[in-house]
Amino acid sequence: MKYISTRGKSPELSFCDVLLGGLAPDGGLYLPKSYPKFTENDLNLMRSMSYQDLAFSIFEKFIDDIPANDLLAIINKTYTADVFGYNRSNQNPEDITPTLKLKDNLYLLSLSNGPTLAFKDIAMQFLGHTFEYVLNKENKTLNILGATSGDTGPAAEYAMKGKKGINVFMLSPHGTMSPFQAAQMFSLHDENIYNIAVKGVFDDCQDIVKAVSNDLQFKKDNNIGAVNSINWGRILAQIVYYFKGYLSVTNDSSQTVDFTVPTGNFGNICAGHIARMMGLPINKLVVATNENDVLDEFFKTGNYQPRSPNDTFQTSSPSMDISKASNFERFIFDVLARDASSLTDYWEQIENGGSFQLDKNNMEAMSVFGFISSSSKHENRIKLIKKFYDEYDVIIDTHTADGVKASLDHFSKDTPMLVLETALPTKFEKTVLEAIGKKPTRPEALVNLEKIDQKFEVFDNKTSLVKDFILAKK
Ligand SMILES: *Cc1c(COP(=O)(O)O)cnc(C)c1O
């Protein structure tokens, strides 16, 4: 399998090169040249597979430059019941992403049982092992530079800590993450993990990362890499649980299901789109947004108008406070029948602060992909967290609540609906407390998380300070 750029002006690459490379040189995002297809019969054969075998049968279609035995070893190391072991009492940890039935045809797909209690662990843990494998084979090192507003940073650090050949430099806005999120990162004392709290907001951190990455010489001299949400390896790893979820709520592979996905950067639902393109019988893919509803507006009108950071609200589902979804370009590439030149025109408008409107033909073309959307507000989250607690004795987090809102807007009682649970409620306990009057219980190991000694640097908002730090520590 070769990978091509959405902008059409980069050489085709294999998986390992795409994995370490990030953005394509022409500014586009990598996608496989074609989507492998699974038949109804293939799906039936997958029914008896473990999560690991399922992952292997999907990954091997996309990865032809890691020998099969090595790939299987990486998968078996990554997806263990030990690492993804925080499960509700009635769920089987061997399932890695178990399903929880709420009522007839309504399910939660539990994706947040990994070390940082958010779905990002599923992809990040795979990246950690795969990076280590590829770097070792090519005798290279990597200095990962990232910015986080809360969930990406912990998932990346837990995945990369102690890995050979890898350092992580993670920028976060000083003093604005939830105490739990900050403690998740700052309590790590591993030698290869560097936490940098920047006196500024998330966008300032992001700007520093961009400034460093745009200094091509510095980037090359210091092997700077990224694990942000455009990384193809992350999308690939996320495809697996759509298959797993589908197989666990159907008996035969002619049945269709719907998925609802709490959406920010469009990475998670992009994996759902690809699963559908591969033949997984998904009827609807429901995009759930919070008050930052740029994508809801797009799916209703065909008008894509990203907003500036100043017009982006801070909400109680903060990991979805995004008004310019970085993976959206991948989906639009498919909507435009992979016409890289039209796509480049559209994105030039976006990069100049503008917008674009799909015409009638493109809107029609888009309708075959099954997308539909809804947005939700703080009051919906509060109401639904309470309702699900009262009716099903399940506490959901604020992002999952946005998903639940959208799923109920589009629920049809004859089709199984799976809502992706993107975080556990303990990460956002303040809002949960507001909704149900009590805090959710934490996994045993994290009860005293905030009391652990914290290791982090505080920097003024200046790119040069970060560069000097990397030079000193790499
Ligand atoms: C990252 C995140 C999202 C958004 O996922 P995308 O892939 O960026 O669309 C939703 N919920 C939670 C809890 C997250 O951490």
The ligand as a Gaussian input file, in Angstrom:
#p B3LYP/6-31G(d) Opt

LIG

0 1
 C       -9.725000      14.358000      21.318000
 C      -11.083000      14.164000      21.893000
 C      -12.256000      14.300000      21.110000
 C      -12.213000      14.718000      19.670000
 O      -11.680000      13.735000      18.824000
 P      -11.207000      14.109000      17.335000
 O      -10.531000      12.901000      16.830000
 O      -10.267000      15.273000      17.498000
 O      -12.429000      14.472000      16.562000
 C      -13.471000      14.027000      21.704000
 N      -13.567000      13.682000      23.009000
 C      -12.461000      13.557000      23.795000
 C      -12.640000      13.189000      25.225000
 C      -11.185000      13.796000      23.272000
 O      -10.103000      13.664000      24.060000

